[in-house]
Each structure stands twice: as C-alpha cells, then as structure tokens.
Amino acid sequence: MDIRKLVGTNVRRHRIALGLSQEEVGVRMGVDRAHVGLIERGEQNATLLTIWSLCEALGVRPQALFDEAGLDKQSLI
C-alpha cells in the first residue's frame, strides 16, 4: 500500500464532505492550491507538520487521514 495515496484519498474525501475547494484548504493551511492537489494525488510526501496543518484545515484528527475503512485498497497500491 502506498501511504501517500491513502492520506491523499482521505484528504480529498474529507475536503469534499466539507464542501471545500483545494483553494480553500490551501488558504486555511497557508499553502498553494497546487500543493493540496499534489497531496491528494499521492504525489507529495507530506511532512508531519503538513499533516497536522491538513488536520486543522479539515477539522479532523490525524487518525482520520490514515483510516483504511471503506476505501478500495487496490487503488492504494
């Protein structure tokens, strides 16, 4: 399993559930929208500080970004 894809998929899922754009999440984090997109696609290796910032922007606990429940595990390989 690619942990970057798992985190990215969960970031996207929570962002959409909140009705936020990548731009809005980026503003909340103080980063560019493109950076959020890279994370969501699993192309960016997020640091602990970035993960914490994502959690604050999305109002979730860090565990939520590592949750495999309900995800298609084949898409995470």
C-alpha positions as CSV (number, residue, x, y, z in Angstrom):
1,M,0.0,0.0,0.0
2,D,1.2,3.5,-0.8
3,I,0.7,5.6,2.3
4,R,0.8,8.8,0.2
5,K,-2.2,7.6,-1.8
6,L,-4.0,6.6,1.4
7,V,-3.5,10.0,3.0
8,G,-4.3,11.8,-0.2
9,T,-7.6,9.9,-0.7
10,N,-8.7,10.6,2.8
11,V,-7.8,14.3,2.5
12,R,-9.9,14.5,-0.7
13,R,-12.8,12.6,0.9
14,H,-12.9,14.9,4.0
15,R,-12.4,18.1,1.9
16,I,-15.3,17.2,-0.4
17,A,-17.5,16.2,2.6
18,L,-16.9,19.7,3.9
19,G,-17.7,21.3,0.6
20,L,-14.3,22.9,0.4
21,S,-12.2,23.5,-2.7
22,Q,-8.5,22.8,-2.9
23,E,-8.0,26.5,-2.9
24,E,-9.9,27.0,0.3
25,V,-7.9,24.2,2.0
26,G,-4.7,25.8,0.8
27,V,-5.7,29.2,2.2
28,R,-6.5,27.6,5.6
29,M,-3.1,25.9,5.5
30,G,-1.1,28.8,4.1
31,V,0.0,26.9,1.0
32,D,-0.8,27.0,-2.7
33,R,-3.8,25.0,-4.1
34,A,-1.3,23.0,-6.2
35,H,0.3,21.7,-3.1
36,V,-3.0,20.4,-1.8
37,G,-3.6,18.7,-5.2
38,L,-0.2,17.0,-5.1
39,I,-1.0,15.6,-1.7
40,E,-4.5,14.4,-2.8
41,R,-3.0,12.6,-5.8
42,G,-0.3,11.0,-3.6
43,E,2.5,12.7,-5.5
44,Q,3.7,14.7,-2.5
45,N,5.3,13.1,0.6
46,A,3.7,15.2,3.3
47,T,5.7,16.0,6.5
48,L,4.3,15.7,9.9
49,L,3.8,19.5,10.0
50,T,1.9,19.3,6.8
51,I,-0.3,16.5,8.0
52,W,-1.0,18.5,11.2
53,S,-1.9,21.6,9.1
54,L,-4.2,19.5,6.9
55,C,-6.0,18.2,10.0
56,E,-6.5,21.7,11.4
57,A,-7.8,22.9,8.0
58,L,-10.2,20.0,7.7
59,G,-11.2,19.8,11.3
60,V,-10.2,16.1,11.7
61,R,-7.8,14.1,13.9
62,P,-4.6,12.8,12.3
63,Q,-6.0,9.2,12.5
64,A,-8.7,10.2,10.0
65,L,-6.1,10.7,7.3
66,F,-4.7,7.2,7.9
67,D,-8.1,5.3,8.0
68,E,-8.4,2.5,5.5
69,A,-12.0,1.8,6.3
70,G,-14.3,2.0,3.3
71,L,-11.5,2.6,0.8
72,D,-10.7,0.4,-2.2
73,K,-7.3,-1.0,-1.2
74,Q,-6.5,-1.9,-4.7
75,S,-6.5,1.7,-5.7
76,L,-3.9,2.4,-3.0
77,I,-1.3,0.1,-4.4
